[in-house]
Amino acid sequence: MDWYFSIVKAHPVASAMAQFAVLGTLGEISSRWLAERRFFSPFGARATALRMLGWAFLAVCIKYAFTGFTGFIDGLIAHGLLPETGTFGKAFAVSLAMNLQFGPFLVIAHRLIDNAIDGRPNWANLDKGLKSLLWFWVPAHTVTFLLPIDLRIGLAAAWSLALGIILGWYNRK
């Protein structure tokens, strides 16, 4: 585990990009595998590489949002605008604020990237993506913000894989 911490500390943005490029893309692929009930290459090599780049871009946004929203909640607490609620309360507050304010941007940006890669507009089920902010991402990121800073992005990338598996399971043909 020491090697992981040293990489994340030395290269916080690049390591976030790598983790999301791999795990986020694997989540999308797993979702398709489960939905279709077979192993195959759902995107092809070029589209898979482009999806990895899309996830890497989103990872930069996520990395900055994690830091920014933690500072935002710390500032609100420091100015008496939120109560001091302990570790769990703060983790929940950061998760809720981030997913309500930054989350919709991220869902729409992700869809725009996918649409550009696929070469066609697809806005189907965008409402489900936005609803996932409440039923999946708020609880998931509450757990994430309970962890030390150096583990947060890795877990968030793993949550992307987990969501892909969940969505694939429930979208089986």
Beta strands, then each sheet from edge to edge (+ up, - down):
end
